[in-house]
Amino acid sequence: MRIAVPLSGGQVSQHFGHSDQFLFVDTDPEQRLILGKNIENAPAHVPGLIPKWLIEHGVDIVIALGLGARARDVLSASSVEVLTGVPGREPDALISDFLNDKLESGSNICDRAGHGCNH
């Protein structure tokens, strides 16, 4: 299973579409193991481009603070699971919590009034 986490400045990004980089983590969820990790620079912020790029990278799950409706729709249409509203913690801690069934998701910050996530 491949997990993607949007990053800005090495931390989980507040704005999925404006992320500097993405952390890709290959895992064995049954064994709760991390098989490999790499960070790649995000493509340009063009509506719909980042979700398609993640799909091309074989992502199964996106873990983010917030994600706009268009990005959610593109990912969901390709059977990519989206977990939003995660606590703003270190990316490695989020992955560990996910693998150990301890990751708590909450409200998508992009769904909050006035936030401005429209991609």
N, CA, C and O atoms as CSV, one atom per row, in Angstrom:
chain,resi,resn,atom,element,x,y,z
A,1,MET,N,N,0.842,-1.165,0.000
A,1,MET,CA,C,0.000,0.000,0.000
A,1,MET,C,C,0.894,1.238,0.000
A,1,MET,O,O,1.861,1.331,0.757
A,2,ARG,N,N,0.547,2.177,-0.862
A,2,ARG,CA,C,1.334,3.409,-0.970
A,2,ARG,C,C,0.526,4.573,-0.416
A,2,ARG,O,O,-0.613,4.809,-0.820
A,3,ILE,N,N,1.137,5.294,0.516
A,3,ILE,CA,C,0.520,6.441,1.176
A,3,ILE,C,C,1.243,7.704,0.739
A,3,ILE,O,O,2.467,7.713,0.610
A,4,ALA,N,N,0.483,8.771,0.511
A,4,ALA,CA,C,1.065,10.076,0.181
A,4,ALA,C,C,0.638,11.093,1.234
A,4,ALA,O,O,-0.514,11.119,1.666
A,5,VAL,N,N,1.601,11.937,1.640
A,5,VAL,CA,C,1.339,13.009,2.603
A,5,VAL,C,C,1.888,14.300,2.016
A,5,VAL,O,O,3.077,14.364,1.701
A,6,PRO,N,N,1.052,15.347,1.856
A,6,PRO,CA,C,1.539,16.624,1.340
A,6,PRO,C,C,2.393,17.337,2.389
A,6,PRO,O,O,2.041,17.375,3.568
A,7,LEU,N,N,3.518,17.900,1.945
A,7,LEU,CA,C,4.443,18.570,2.860
A,7,LEU,C,C,4.720,20.003,2.425
A,7,LEU,O,O,4.742,20.319,1.235
A,8,SER,N,N,4.928,20.848,3.406
A,8,SER,CA,C,5.447,22.200,3.194
A,8,SER,C,C,6.449,22.450,4.313
A,8,SER,O,O,6.103,22.410,5.493
A,9,GLY,N,N,7.675,22.706,3.933
A,9,GLY,CA,C,8.712,22.918,4.940
A,9,GLY,C,C,8.963,21.696,5.806
A,9,GLY,O,O,9.358,21.826,6.965
A,10,GLY,N,N,8.738,20.506,5.254
A,10,GLY,CA,C,8.994,19.269,5.993
A,10,GLY,C,C,7.873,18.843,6.922
A,10,GLY,O,O,7.954,17.779,7.536
A,11,GLN,N,N,6.824,19.653,7.038
A,11,GLN,CA,C,5.676,19.341,7.893
A,11,GLN,C,C,4.450,19.087,7.014
A,11,GLN,O,O,4.440,19.433,5.833
A,12,VAL,N,N,3.426,18.484,7.600
A,12,VAL,CA,C,2.192,18.256,6.863
A,12,VAL,C,C,1.652,19.618,6.430
A,12,VAL,O,O,1.489,20.527,7.244
A,13,SER,N,N,1.383,19.737,5.145
A,13,SER,CA,C,0.961,21.006,4.573
A,13,SER,C,C,-0.475,21.355,4.956
A,13,SER,O,O,-1.343,20.483,5.006
A,14,GLN,N,N,-0.711,22.625,5.222
A,14,GLN,CA,C,-2.063,23.117,5.493
A,14,GLN,C,C,-2.901,23.102,4.212
A,14,GLN,O,O,-4.117,22.921,4.264
A,15,HIS,N,N,-2.251,23.290,3.072
A,15,HIS,CA,C,-2.952,23.417,1.795
A,15,HIS,C,C,-2.436,22.366,0.811
A,15,HIS,O,O,-1.360,22.528,0.235
A,16,PHE,N,N,-3.191,21.307,0.622
A,16,PHE,CA,C,-2.830,20.202,-0.266
A,16,PHE,C,C,-2.314,20.700,-1.610
A,16,PHE,O,O,-1.248,20.277,-2.056
A,17,GLY,N,N,-3.047,21.583,-2.253
A,17,GLY,CA,C,-2.702,22.055,-3.586
A,17,GLY,C,C,-1.500,22.970,-3.643
A,17,GLY,O,O,-0.966,23.230,-4.721
A,18,HIS,N,N,-1.066,23.463,-2.488
A,18,HIS,CA,C,0.090,24.365,-2.447
A,18,HIS,C,C,1.293,23.703,-1.777
A,18,HIS,O,O,2.219,24.390,-1.346
A,19,SER,N,N,1.283,22.395,-1.691
A,19,SER,CA,C,2.379,21.663,-1.055
A,19,SER,C,C,3.655,21.794,-1.872
A,19,SER,O,O,3.625,21.815,-3.102
A,20,ASP,N,N,4.785,21.881,-1.160
A,20,ASP,CA,C,6.092,21.930,-1.817
A,20,ASP,C,C,6.519,20.544,-2.294
A,20,ASP,O,O,7.113,20.380,-3.359
A,21,GLN,N,N,6.192,19.554,-1.462
A,21,GLN,CA,C,6.650,18.189,-1.702
A,21,GLN,C,C,5.572,17.210,-1.252
A,21,GLN,O,O,4.604,17.584,-0.589
A,22,PHE,N,N,5.761,15.956,-1.626
A,22,PHE,CA,C,4.922,14.867,-1.131
A,22,PHE,C,C,5.824,13.764,-0.610
A,22,PHE,O,O,6.802,13.378,-1.250
A,23,LEU,N,N,5.475,13.270,0.557
A,23,LEU,CA,C,6.119,12.102,1.125
A,23,LEU,C,C,5.351,10.887,0.631
A,23,LEU,O,O,4.138,10.788,0.810
A,24,PHE,N,N,6.076,9.963,0.004
A,24,PHE,CA,C,5.496,8.695,-0.436
A,24,PHE,C,C,6.039,7.605,0.477
A,24,PHE,O,O,7.249,7.476,0.661
A,25,VAL,N,N,5.123,6.822,1.046
A,25,VAL,CA,C,5.514,5.759,1.965
A,25,VAL,C,C,4.900,4.452,1.478
A,25,VAL,O,O,3.680,4.327,1.377
A,26,ASP,N,N,5.754,3.486,1.179
A,26,ASP,CA,C,5.299,2.156,0.797
A,26,ASP,C,C,5.231,1.317,2.067
A,26,ASP,O,O,6.194,1.250,2.830
A,27,THR,N,N,4.084,0.679,2.285
A,27,THR,CA,C,3.866,-0.038,3.538
A,27,THR,C,C,3.341,-1.440,3.300
A,27,THR,O,O,2.820,-1.762,2.232
A,28,ASP,N,N,3.494,-2.261,4.321
A,28,ASP,CA,C,2.830,-3.559,4.412
A,28,ASP,C,C,1.866,-3.422,5.583
A,28,ASP,O,O,2.262,-3.607,6.734
A,29,PRO,N,N,0.598,-3.098,5.300
A,29,PRO,CA,C,-0.343,-2.835,6.398
A,29,PRO,C,C,-0.614,-4.059,7.278
A,29,PRO,O,O,-0.899,-3.911,8.466
A,30,GLU,N,N,-0.529,-5.251,6.713
A,30,GLU,CA,C,-0.762,-6.443,7.520
A,30,GLU,C,C,0.326,-6.629,8.568
A,30,GLU,O,O,0.050,-7.008,9.706
A,31,GLN,N,N,1.559,-6.359,8.174
A,31,GLN,CA,C,2.689,-6.483,9.102
A,31,GLN,C,C,2.973,-5.167,9.837
A,31,GLN,O,O,3.808,-5.109,10.740
A,32,ARG,N,N,2.254,-4.111,9.425
A,32,ARG,CA,C,2.422,-2.777,10.014
A,32,ARG,C,C,3.849,-2.274,9.857
A,32,ARG,O,O,4.445,-1.724,10.782
A,33,LEU,N,N,4.380,-2.482,8.647
A,33,LEU,CA,C,5.771,-2.125,8.369
A,33,LEU,C,C,5.863,-1.055,7.294
A,33,LEU,O,O,5.047,-0.994,6.374
A,34,ILE,N,N,6.879,-0.213,7.437
A,34,ILE,CA,C,7.239,0.731,6.384
A,34,ILE,C,C,8.305,0.052,5.540
A,34,ILE,O,O,9.357,-0.336,6.048
A,35,LEU,N,N,8.029,-0.090,4.251
A,35,LEU,CA,C,8.953,-0.763,3.343
A,35,LEU,C,C,9.903,0.214,2.659
A,35,LEU,O,O,10.999,-0.164,2.245
A,36,GLY,N,N,9.483,1.456,2.543
A,36,GLY,CA,C,10.332,2.459,1.909
A,36,GLY,C,C,9.658,3.813,1.933
A,36,GLY,O,O,8.433,3.913,1.991
A,37,LYS,N,N,10.483,4.865,1.887
A,37,LYS,CA,C,9.972,6.236,1.882
A,37,LYS,C,C,10.789,7.060,0.901
A,37,LYS,O,O,11.992,6.853,0.742
A,38,ASN,N,N,10.119,7.992,0.251
A,38,ASN,CA,C,10.848,8.978,-0.535
A,38,ASN,C,C,10.016,10.246,-0.615
A,38,ASN,O,O,8.792,10.217,-0.484
A,39,ILE,N,N,10.697,11.346,-0.832
A,39,ILE,CA,C,10.052,12.647,-0.951
A,39,ILE,C,C,10.311,13.161,-2.351
A,39,ILE,O,O,11.437,13.133,-2.848
A,40,GLU,N,N,9.230,13.638,-2.985
A,40,GLU,CA,C,9.348,14.199,-4.331
A,40,GLU,C,C,8.759,15.597,-4.338
A,40,GLU,O,O,7.798,15.883,-3.625
A,41,ASN,N,N,9.344,16.462,-5.149
A,41,ASN,CA,C,8.795,17.799,-5.316
A,41,ASN,C,C,7.436,17.705,-5.984
A,41,ASN,O,O,7.234,16.921,-6.911
A,42,ALA,N,N,6.512,18.513,-5.500
A,42,ALA,CA,C,5.156,18.521,-6.050
A,42,ALA,C,C,5.151,19.207,-7.414
A,42,ALA,O,O,5.962,20.098,-7.668
A,43,PRO,N,N,4.243,18.792,-8.284
A,43,PRO,CA,C,4.104,19.502,-9.561
A,43,PRO,C,C,3.471,20.880,-9.324
A,43,PRO,O,O,3.049,21.201,-8.214
A,44,ALA,N,N,3.418,21.661,-10.363
A,44,ALA,CA,C,2.836,23.001,-10.275
A,44,ALA,C,C,1.385,22.928,-9.804
A,44,ALA,O,O,0.691,21.938,-10.036
A,45,HIS,N,N,0.944,23.989,-9.142
A,45,HIS,CA,C,-0.433,24.048,-8.657
A,45,HIS,C,C,-1.365,24.437,-9.795
A,45,HIS,O,O,-1.626,25.612,-10.049
A,46,VAL,N,N,-1.850,23.415,-10.460
A,46,VAL,CA,C,-2.833,23.569,-11.527
A,46,VAL,C,C,-4.010,22.690,-11.114
A,46,VAL,O,O,-3.810,21.506,-10.840
A,47,PRO,N,N,-5.229,23.227,-11.059
A,47,PRO,CA,C,-6.367,22.417,-10.619
A,47,PRO,C,C,-6.427,21.052,-11.319
A,47,PRO,O,O,-6.411,20.958,-12.547
A,48,GLY,N,N,-6.497,20.004,-10.497
A,48,GLY,CA,C,-6.612,18.640,-11.002
A,48,GLY,C,C,-5.297,17.945,-11.297
A,48,GLY,O,O,-5.273,16.725,-11.456
A,49,LEU,N,N,-4.189,18.697,-11.375
A,49,LEU,CA,C,-2.909,18.093,-11.738
A,49,LEU,C,C,-2.337,17.220,-10.620
A,49,LEU,O,O,-1.912,16.094,-10.879
A,50,ILE,N,N,-2.319,17.716,-9.392
A,50,ILE,CA,C,-1.711,16.948,-8.300
A,50,ILE,C,C,-2.436,15.628,-8.066
A,50,ILE,O,O,-1.768,14.605,-7.917
A,51,PRO,N,N,-3.772,15.594,-8.026
A,51,PRO,CA,C,-4.425,14.284,-7.850
A,51,PRO,C,C,-4.058,13.287,-8.957
A,51,PRO,O,O,-3.805,12.115,-8.676
A,52,LYS,N,N,-4.029,13.744,-10.198
A,52,LYS,CA,C,-3.656,12.846,-11.301
A,52,LYS,C,C,-2.217,12.368,-11.149
A,52,LYS,O,O,-1.920,11.206,-11.424
A,53,TRP,N,N,-1.319,13.253,-10.712
A,53,TRP,CA,C,0.086,12.919,-10.489
A,53,TRP,C,C,0.202,11.857,-9.393
A,53,TRP,O,O,0.990,10.919,-9.517
A,54,LEU,N,N,-0.584,12.004,-8.321
A,54,LEU,CA,C,-0.559,11.008,-7.243
A,54,LEU,C,C,-1.062,9.655,-7.737
A,54,LEU,O,O,-0.502,8.617,-7.385
A,55,ILE,N,N,-2.113,9.666,-8.547
A,55,ILE,CA,C,-2.639,8.423,-9.111
A,55,ILE,C,C,-1.572,7.746,-9.978
A,55,ILE,O,O,-1.392,6.530,-9.912
A,56,GLU,N,N,-0.866,8.542,-10.789
A,56,GLU,CA,C,0.219,7.997,-11.629
A,56,GLU,C,C,1.343,7.406,-10.780
A,56,GLU,O,O,2.059,6.513,-11.233
A,57,HIS,N,N,1.498,7.902,-9.553
A,57,HIS,CA,C,2.513,7.380,-8.634
A,57,HIS,C,C,2.004,6.175,-7.836
A,57,HIS,O,O,2.691,5.704,-6.931
A,58,GLY,N,N,0.820,5.679,-8.158
A,58,GLY,CA,C,0.297,4.470,-7.533
A,58,GLY,C,C,-0.150,4.637,-6.095
A,58,GLY,O,O,-0.094,3.684,-5.318
A,59,VAL,N,N,-0.592,5.827,-5.728
A,59,VAL,CA,C,-1.013,6.092,-4.354
A,59,VAL,C,C,-2.357,5.419,-4.071
A,59,VAL,O,O,-3.277,5.461,-4.887
A,60,ASP,N,N,-2.444,4.798,-2.892
A,60,ASP,CA,C,-3.675,4.166,-2.438
A,60,ASP,C,C,-4.423,5.033,-1.427
A,60,ASP,O,O,-5.652,5.002,-1.351
A,61,ILE,N,N,-3.654,5.811,-0.646
A,61,ILE,CA,C,-4.221,6.627,0.429
A,61,ILE,C,C,-3.512,7.971,0.464
A,61,ILE,O,O,-2.293,8.046,0.310
A,62,VAL,N,N,-4.286,9.033,0.669
A,62,VAL,CA,C,-3.733,10.367,0.913
A,62,VAL,C,C,-4.123,10.746,2.333
A,62,VAL,O,O,-5.292,10.660,2.709
A,63,ILE,N,N,-3.135,11.165,3.118
A,63,ILE,CA,C,-3.366,11.647,4.474
A,63,ILE,C,C,-3.052,13.133,4.468
A,63,ILE,O,O,-1.927,13.530,4.166
A,64,ALA,N,N,-4.050,13.965,4.805
A,64,ALA,CA,C,-3.879,15.414,4.701
A,64,ALA,C,C,-4.686,16.142,5.764
A,64,ALA,O,O,-5.597,15.582,6.372
A,65,LEU,N,N,-4.330,17.405,5.972
A,65,LEU,CA,C,-5.141,18.254,6.852
A,65,LEU,C,C,-6.429,18.641,6.137
A,65,LEU,O,O,-7.520,18.557,6.702
A,66,GLY,N,N,-6.286,19.060,4.899
A,66,GLY,CA,C,-7.447,19.465,4.127
A,66,GLY,C,C,-7.228,19.232,2.653
A,66,GLY,O,O,-6.096,19.211,2.169
A,67,LEU,N,N,-8.323,19.058,1.948
A,67,LEU,CA,C,-8.280,18.756,0.527
A,67,LEU,C,C,-9.536,19.327,-0.096
A,67,LEU,O,O,-10.637,19.077,0.396
A,68,GLY,N,N,-9.394,20.089,-1.169
A,68,GLY,CA,C,-10.544,20.672,-1.847
A,68,GLY,C,C,-11.415,19.620,-2.502
A,68,GLY,O,O,-10.984,18.490,-2.734
A,69,ALA,N,N,-12.646,20.005,-2.797
A,69,ALA,CA,C,-13.638,19.074,-3.356
A,69,ALA,C,C,-13.197,18.491,-4.694
A,69,ALA,O,O,-13.392,17.299,-4.932
A,70,ARG,N,N,-12.614,19.292,-5.562
A,70,ARG,CA,C,-12.192,18.795,-6.881
A,70,ARG,C,C,-11.119,17.712,-6.725
A,70,ARG,O,O,-11.194,16.667,-7.371
A,71,ALA,N,N,-10.140,17.955,-5.884
A,71,ALA,CA,C,-9.080,16.964,-5.658
A,71,ALA,C,C,-9.654,15.686,-5.051
A,71,ALA,O,O,-9.295,14.583,-5.463
A,72,ARG,N,N,-10.544,15.837,-4.074
A,72,ARG,CA,C,-11.189,14.666,-3.454
A,72,ARG,C,C,-11.936,13.851,-4.503
A,72,ARG,O,O,-11.849,12.623,-4.518
A,73,ASP,N,N,-12.672,14.534,-5.381
A,73,ASP,CA,C,-13.453,13.829,-6.396
A,73,ASP,C,C,-12.568,13.053,-7.363
A,73,ASP,O,O,-12.874,11.907,-7.695
A,74,VAL,N,N,-11.475,13.661,-7.818
A,74,VAL,CA,C,-10.562,12.996,-8.752
A,74,VAL,C,C,-9.937,11.771,-8.086
A,74,VAL,O,O,-9.865,10.701,-8.690
A,75,LEU,N,N,-9.488,11.930,-6.847
A,75,LEU,CA,C,-8.860,10.813,-6.132
A,75,LEU,C,C,-9.873,9.695,-5.869
A,75,LEU,O,O,-9.586,8.521,-6.100
A,76,SER,N,N,-11.040,10.066,-5.392
A,76,SER,CA,C,-12.070,9.061,-5.083
A,76,SER,C,C,-12.497,8.288,-6.328
A,76,SER,O,O,-12.746,7.084,-6.258
A,77,ALA,N,N,-12.580,8.975,-7.460
A,77,ALA,CA,C,-12.968,8.310,-8.709
A,77,ALA,C,C,-11.960,7.244,-9.113
A,77,ALA,O,O,-12.296,6.330,-9.866
A,78,SER,N,N,-10.731,7.348,-8.624
A,78,SER,CA,C,-9.697,6.352,-8.907
A,78,SER,C,C,-9.456,5.432,-7.713
A,78,SER,O,O,-8.415,4.782,-7.621
A,79,SER,N,N,-10.420,5.383,-6.804
A,79,SER,CA,C,-10.368,4.502,-5.621
A,79,SER,C,C,-9.226,4.824,-4.669
A,79,SER,O,O,-8.747,3.941,-3.957
A,80,VAL,N,N,-8.784,6.075,-4.648
A,80,VAL,CA,C,-7.788,6.500,-3.673
A,80,VAL,C,C,-8.536,6.961,-2.432
A,80,VAL,O,O,-9.401,7.833,-2.508
A,81,GLU,N,N,-8.198,6.370,-1.285
A,81,GLU,CA,C,-8.827,6.746,-0.023
A,81,GLU,C,C,-8.222,8.061,0.456
A,81,GLU,O,O,-7.011,8.259,0.364
A,82,VAL,N,N,-9.049,8.946,0.960
A,82,VAL,CA,C,-8.585,10.246,1.436
A,82,VAL,C,C,-8.951,10.384,2.906
A,82,VAL,O,O,-10.118,10.279,3.282
A,83,LEU,N,N,-7.930,10.623,3.738
A,83,LEU,CA,C,-8.136,10.873,5.164
A,83,LEU,C,C,-7.761,12.329,5.417
A,83,LEU,O,O,-6.616,12.721,5.191
A,84,THR,N,N,-8.706,13.127,5.881
A,84,THR,CA,C,-8.445,14.537,6.127
A,84,THR,C,C,-8.673,14.872,7.596
A,84,THR,O,O,-9.198,14.072,8.370
A,85,GLY,N,N,-8.261,16.077,7.947
A,85,GLY,CA,C,-8.447,16.543,9.312
A,85,GLY,C,C,-7.538,15.863,10.310
A,85,GLY,O,O,-7.840,15.818,11.503
A,86,VAL,N,N,-6.420,15.332,9.829
A,86,VAL,CA,C,-5.483,14.666,10.735
A,86,VAL,C,C,-4.777,15.716,11.592
A,86,VAL,O,O,-4.645,16.867,11.177
A,87,PRO,N,N,-4.329,15.329,12.770
A,87,PRO,CA,C,-3.622,16.306,13.603
A,87,PRO,C,C,-2.340,16.764,12.921
A,87,PRO,O,O,-1.668,15.964,12.269
A,88,GLY,N,N,-1.998,18.022,13.059
A,88,GLY,CA,C,-0.790,18.568,12.441
A,88,GLY,C,C,0.461,18.099,13.150
A,88,GLY,O,O,1.052,18.836,13.939
A,89,ARG,N,N,0.860,16.881,12.870
A,89,ARG,CA,C,2.014,16.270,13.531
A,89,ARG,C,C,3.089,15.957,12.511
A,89,ARG,O,O,2.930,16.201,11.315
A,90,GLU,N,N,4.169,15.421,13.002
A,90,GLU,CA,C,5.254,14.975,12.135
A,90,GLU,C,C,4.717,13.918,11.171
A,90,GLU,O,O,3.956,13.043,11.583
A,91,PRO,N,N,5.102,13.985,9.901
A,91,PRO,CA,C,4.615,12.998,8.931
A,91,PRO,C,C,4.873,11.549,9.350
A,91,PRO,O,O,4.004,10.694,9.173
A,92,ASP,N,N,6.051,11.264,9.900
A,92,ASP,CA,C,6.357,9.888,10.308
A,92,ASP,C,C,5.412,9.408,11.409
A,92,ASP,O,O,5.033,8.237,11.439
A,93,ALA,N,N,5.033,10.314,12.311
A,93,ALA,CA,C,4.101,9.945,13.385
A,93,ALA,C,C,2.718,9.629,12.811
A,93,ALA,O,O,2.043,8.715,13.284
A,94,LEU,N,N,2.300,10.381,11.798
A,94,LEU,CA,C,1.009,10.098,11.164
A,94,LEU,C,C,1.001,8.721,10.515
A,94,LEU,O,O,0.030,7.973,10.633
A,95,ILE,N,N,2.095,8.393,9.826
A,95,ILE,CA,C,2.192,7.087,9.167
A,95,ILE,C,C,2.165,5.975,10.208
A,95,ILE,O,O,1.474,4.971,10.035
A,96,SER,N,N,2.912,6.153,11.278
A,96,SER,CA,C,2.942,5.159,12.348
A,96,SER,C,C,1.553,4.976,12.962
A,96,SER,O,O,1.103,3.850,13.179
A,97,ASP,N,N,0.881,6.092,13.238
A,97,ASP,CA,C,-0.473,6.004,13.793
A,97,ASP,C,C,-1.416,5.296,12.826
A,97,ASP,O,O,-2.238,4.483,13.248
A,98,PHE,N,N,-1.302,5.598,11.531
A,98,PHE,CA,C,-2.151,4.946,10.541
A,98,PHE,C,C,-1.927,3.437,10.546
A,98,PHE,O,O,-2.886,2.666,10.586
A,99,LEU,N,N,-0.667,3.015,10.505
A,99,LEU,CA,C,-0.359,1.588,10.454
A,99,LEU,C,C,-0.800,0.854,11.711
A,99,LEU,O,O,-1.065,-0.347,11.675
A,100,ASN,N,N,-0.877,1.578,12.824
A,100,ASN,CA,C,-1.278,0.971,14.097
A,100,ASN,C,C,-2.732,1.260,14.456
A,100,ASN,O,O,-3.133,1.129,15.613
A,101,ASP,N,N,-3.521,1.658,13.448
A,101,ASP,CA,C,-4.955,1.933,13.631
A,101,ASP,C,C,-5.223,2.964,14.722
A,101,ASP,O,O,-6.216,2.866,15.442
A,102,LYS,N,N,-4.337,3.954,14.845
A,102,LYS,CA,C,-4.500,4.991,15.863
A,102,LYS,C,C,-4.670,6.381,15.267
A,102,LYS,O,O,-4.785,7.363,16.000
A,103,LEU,N,N,-4.687,6.469,13.937
A,103,LEU,CA,C,-4.796,7.783,13.297
A,103,LEU,C,C,-6.222,8.302,13.416
A,103,LEU,O,O,-7.177,7.653,12.989
A,104,GLU,N,N,-6.342,9.472,13.997
A,104,GLU,CA,C,-7.645,10.101,14.142
A,104,GLU,C,C,-7.791,11.168,13.075
A,104,GLU,O,O,-6.969,12.078,12.971
A,105,SER,N,N,-8.841,11.047,12.290
A,105,SER,CA,C,-9.121,12.085,11.310
A,105,SER,C,C,-10.276,12.913,11.840
A,105,SER,O,O,-11.043,12.467,12.693
A,106,GLY,N,N,-10.384,14.118,11.322
A,106,GLY,CA,C,-11.435,15.022,11.785
A,106,GLY,C,C,-12.034,15.752,10.611
A,106,GLY,O,O,-12.106,15.223,9.501
A,107,SER,N,N,-12.462,16.968,10.863
A,107,SER,CA,C,-13.081,17.727,9.786
A,107,SER,C,C,-12.024,18.217,8.808
A,107,SER,O,O,-10.911,18.573,9.197
A,108,ASN,N,N,-12.383,18.228,7.567
A,108,ASN,CA,C,-11.528,18.695,6.485
A,108,ASN,C,C,-11.432,20.214,6.594
A,108,ASN,O,O,-12.452,20.897,6.501
A,109,ILE,N,N,-10.230,20.757,6.789
A,109,ILE,CA,C,-10.121,22.210,6.953
A,109,ILE,C,C,-10.601,22.951,5.718
A,109,ILE,O,O,-10.959,24.125,5.804
A,110,CYS,N,N,-10.614,22.291,4.579
A,110,CYS,CA,C,-11.090,22.938,3.356
A,110,CYS,C,C,-12.608,23.049,3.317
A,110,CYS,O,O,-13.155,23.780,2.491
A,111,ASP,N,N,-13.290,22.332,4.199
A,111,ASP,CA,C,-14.737,22.422,4.264
A,111,ASP,C,C,-15.202,23.549,5.183
A,111,ASP,O,O,-16.394,23.848,5.248
A,112,ARG,N,N,-14.266,24.170,5.888
A,112,ARG,CA,C,-14.628,25.257,6.797
A,112,ARG,C,C,-14.914,26.536,6.027
A,112,ARG,O,O,-14.217,26.858,5.064
A,113,ALA,N,N,-15.909,27.242,6.441
A,113,ALA,CA,C,-16.307,28.486,5.754
A,113,ALA,C,C,-15.140,29.465,5.701
A,113,ALA,O,O,-14.452,29.692,6.696
A,114,GLY,N,N,-14.934,30.033,4.534
A,114,GLY,CA,C,-13.927,31.057,4.377
A,114,GLY,C,C,-12.502,30.570,4.250
A,114,GLY,O,O,-11.578,31.381,4.200
A,115,HIS,N,N,-12.298,29.252,4.196
A,115,HIS,CA,C,-10.930,28.746,4.130
A,115,HIS,C,C,-10.315,28.915,2.741
A,115,HIS,O,O,-9.111,29.139,2.618
A,116,GLY,N,N,-11.125,28.810,1.713
A,116,GLY,CA,C,-10.629,29.084,0.367
A,116,GLY,C,C,-9.999,27.923,-0.370
A,116,GLY,O,O,-9.326,28.150,-1.375
A,117,CYS,N,N,-10.180,26.705,0.072
A,117,CYS,CA,C,-9.694,25.542,-0.678
A,117,CYS,C,C,-10.717,25.245,-1.758
A,117,CYS,O,O,-11.790,24.719,-1.460
A,118,ASN,N,N,-10.418,25.562,-2.972
A,118,ASN,CA,C,-11.389,25.294,-4.011
A,118,ASN,C,C,-10.815,24.432,-5.125
A,118,ASN,O,O,-11.391,24.361,-6.211
A,119,HIS,N,N,-9.690,23.778,-4.872
A,119,HIS,CA,C,-9.066,22.951,-5.920
A,119,HIS,C,C,-9.039,21.520,-5.465
A,119,HIS,O,O,-8.558,20.650,-6.192
